[in-house]
Amino acid sequence: MRETDLAIIGAGVAGLAAAAQAARDGLQVLVIERMGAGGQVMNVERIDNMPGFAQGISGFELGPELQERAEAAGAEFMLGTVQRLSADGARHILHCEGEDVAASAVLVATGSQRRKLGVAGEQALEGRGVSHCASCDGPLFRGLNVCVVGGGDSAFGEARVLAGHAAGVTVVFREDRPHALPELVAQASAQPNVQVLAGVEVVAITGDATVTGVELRDAAGATRQLPADGVFVYAGLQADTGFLDGTVPLDAQARIVTDASFGTSVPGIFAAGDVRSGAAYLLSAAAEEGSAAARSAHRYLAGRNEGDKR
């Protein structure tokens, strides 16, 4: 069984910042990630609010850059999925698909997953017109019409990206007004091929082999069909905590409850970033939390080692 001082689950911004900090503090660090470095930001075309990158950076570049910094500090990486946690005395066992890991401390930084709409046609047409990444799939819709679902930052940021490819982009959301940052709304709305429809809900995605449109319903219950060749869903995020299965307390949104030092009620288990209850959902905050949680883990291990000597 592989052993380490600190196991970090997730290689998003919080996890990578924690890895670099903990390794600099002298801990043996293992980061376990099931996909690639960067997490959700991998799909973001451009990031302008990340400290240390004054000229902006794409999400595709940010993840590898932060991973290189963590590796330079001494952190190691393992590709895998943590399926559950268990206790073995003072150690925590991370049960992974291929190889279990024993860690003296664990930092959960798994972030969030894209929330699905849960409507007819969504699952069947996933990858056949239904997408969650404008920078990845936008070029496939050059000269076509697409629908963006959501009224938040991601929806309007990705609508701006899609406007550079598609003939027409329609942004739809249930609320009376968008809750995205005003500058993102302004940038997307300024594009001549972007239309915004507020107060409507997607109740179905239509099509057979590929997407042909979405069925919309307004507050009065009236429905209509919006033709579209593609649907980009940005309906919010849900915490990626299913694998914890009661290991640590979660709030009503299934996010991890922590104290001011990012520790949970289970000694040696910490959390940082979007997976944590009360997180700010900003990249800068995720990086700060990751570093702070790593320092807390270091203090915990130092205190435990000192106690063992006595």
N, C-alpha and C positions, 0 to 999 in steps of 0.2 A: 504494500500500500504506500502510495506517495505521501510524504509528510512535508508540512510547511508551517511557518510561524503564523502567517496571515493568508487566508484564502479569500480572494475577492471574486464575487460572483457577478459578472457583467463587465463589459469593456466599453461602456458609454463614457461620457465626459466625467461623471462622478467617479466611476470605477478606475479610469485611467489616471485621474488626478490623485486618487487615493494610492494607487500603486506606486506612482513616482514618489510621493511623500513618504510612504512607509519604507520603501527601499532606501531612500536617502537617510532615513532614521536608523537603518541597520537591520531591519527585519528581513527575513526570508519571505518573499512574496510570490504567490502564485495566482494569476488571474485566469479565471475559467469563463470562456465565452463560447456560445454556440454558433455565432455567425462571424461577423467581422468587427474590427475595432471601430468604435464611433457610435454604435447603437442607432437610434432613430435619426440622428443628424446626418447619417450617411446619405439619406435621400434628399437633403436640403441643398438647393442649388447654390445659395450664397448666404453666409453668416456674417453679420456686421457687428454683433454685440458680444464677441468672445474676447476677453482680455488677452493681450499679448499678440493680437492679430489686427493691428490698426487699419490695415488696408482691406480687411475682410478675407474670408477664405471659404471654399466650398466644403460641404459636409464630407464629401468623398476624400478630401485632402486632410481635413481636421483629424479624423480618427487615426489614420496611420501616423500623423505627426505626433499626436499625444502618446501613441503606443511606442514610438521610437524614443521619446523622452523617458518613458517608464522603463523601457529595456536598458537604456543607457544608465539609469540609476541602479539597475540590478534586478528588476522584476522579471519573472518568467511568465510565459503564457501557455495555456493549454486549451485546445479546441475540444469542446464537449458541452453536454447539457447536464446540469445538476437536477436530479429527479426528486431528491428529498434529503433532509438532514436528520441525523440522529446523534445521540451523545454516547461517548465512550470515556467514562471518567471525566477528567478535566478537558478532554479533547472533543472536537466536533468532527463527525464523519460526514463528508459530502459524497453521497451515492450518485455517481455519474454513470453514463451509458457504458463506457468502456473500462474505466479505472476509478476506484474510490480514492478519496483524498482525506487524510487526517490533518486537521489544522488546530492550532492552539487558540486561534480567534478567526472569526468569519465576518466579512463585511459584505452585506447584500446591496448591490447597486444595479439591479436588473431593470430599473426604469419601468417603462410602460409599453404596452402593445397598442396598435391601432384598433380602435373600437369599430366593429362592423355595424352596419345599419340594421341587419337582421330582417331584410325585406326579400320578397320573392325575386328570384333571378340573380341575386347578388353572388351567392356561392357558385351557382352553375356557370356564371359568366366571368368568374375570377380568372384573370389572365387572358380573357378573350374580349377585352374592352373595359373591364373593371380593373382599376389600378389604384395604387396609393403613392405613386412616385412620379411626379411630373418630369423631373430631370432624367429619370430612367426611360420613361415611355413616351414622353412628349413628342419626340421626333417621329414616332409611329403615326401620329395623328396630324401630320402636316397637311394643311388644306382642308381638314375635316372639322366637324363641330363636336365640342365636348362639354360635359356638365361637371362642375365642381360642387361637391356637397359639403357644406360646413360654413360657419360664419366666423371662424377663429383665425389666428395668425397663419397657421399652416395653409388653410384654404386660400386665403388671399395672396399669400406669398407664392403658392404654387400656381394660382390663376395667372399671376404676372409672368411666370415662366412659360406656361402653356400659351399665353397670348403671342409668344414669339414663334409658335409652330402652327397652332390651329387657326382655321378660318374664323371660328367663333367660339367664345368661352362664356358659358352661363353659370354664375355662382348662385346657388340656392341654399336657403337655410330657414329654419322654423321661426326664429325670433323676428321681432319687428325691425331690428337693426343689428348690424354685425358687432361682435365683441372683439374683433381683431384690433390691433394697434391702428390708430387713425392714419399714420403714414403708410401702412401696408394697404389699407383700404383705398387711400388716395392714389397710390402708385398703380394698383390693379385697375381701378375705375378709370384712370386716365387713358388706358389703352382703348383705342377705338373699337376693337373687336371683343371687348369684355362687357357683359351685361350682368346686372345684379338683380335677383328676385328674392325679396324678403317675404317672410310669413307663409312660406310653403314647405311642405314636407314630402320627401320622396317615399312613396308607398310601394313601389315596385320598379325593378329594372327590367326592361323588356328586350327581347331578342331571342334568336335561336342559336345559330352558330356563333354570332357575335352580337354585341350590343347594338340596338337600334334606337333606344330612347329610354326615358324615365317617365313614370307616372307620378304626377304631382297632385297633392291635395292641399287646399287652402284652409283657413280657420273656419270657414263656413261649411266645410265638408265637400265642396265641389272639387272634382278631379279633372285633370286635363293631361294630355300627352305632350312631352317636350322631346322632339327628335334629337338624338345625339349618337355619335359614333363611339364615344368613350365616356366613362364615368370615373371620376377621381374622387375617392371618398376620404374626407378628413372630418370625421364625426366625433372627434375627441379621442382620449386615451384611457386605457384601463391598466391598473397596476399588474405587473408580472410577478405575482406572488403565489400562484397556484401550487407550486412545488413545496411551499413551506408547510402546508397542511397542518395548521395548529401549532407549529413549532414556536412561533412568537405571536404576541397579540397584534391584531389588525384593526383598523378603524372601519367605519361603515362603508368606505370606498375600497376596502381590501388593501389599504396601504399600511405600512409598518409603523407602529407607534414607538417613538423613541423619546429619550430624555434630552436635556439641553446639550449633552455630550455625544449625541447620536447613538447611545447605547440602548438596547432593548431590555426588557425585564429578564432576559436570559443572559447570564454572565458570559462575556466573550463573543456575543453576537451584536453587530452594529449594522446600521443602515444609513445610506446617503443618497441624495438625488431624488428623482421623481417618484421612486418607489416608497419614499418616506412620507408619513402623514404630516401635512403642513408644509410641504416643499413649495418653493417659490416658482417652480417651472420655468426657470431661466438658466441658460447655459452657464452664465457667470456664477450664479448661486450654486449650481450643481458642482462646479469645479471647487468652489470654496468649501462646500459641504464634504466633498470627497477628501480633501486635504485635512479638514478638521476631524473627520471620523477616523482617518488613518492615525492622526496624533493621539486620539482617544484610545485606539486599539494598542498603540505603542505603550501608553501609560498603563493600560490594563495589564499587558504582558510583563512590563517591567515590575509592576507591583506584585504580580503573582510570582514571578521569579525570585523577588526579594523575600517573599513569604516562604517560599520553598527552602531558601538558604537558612532561614531561622529554624 
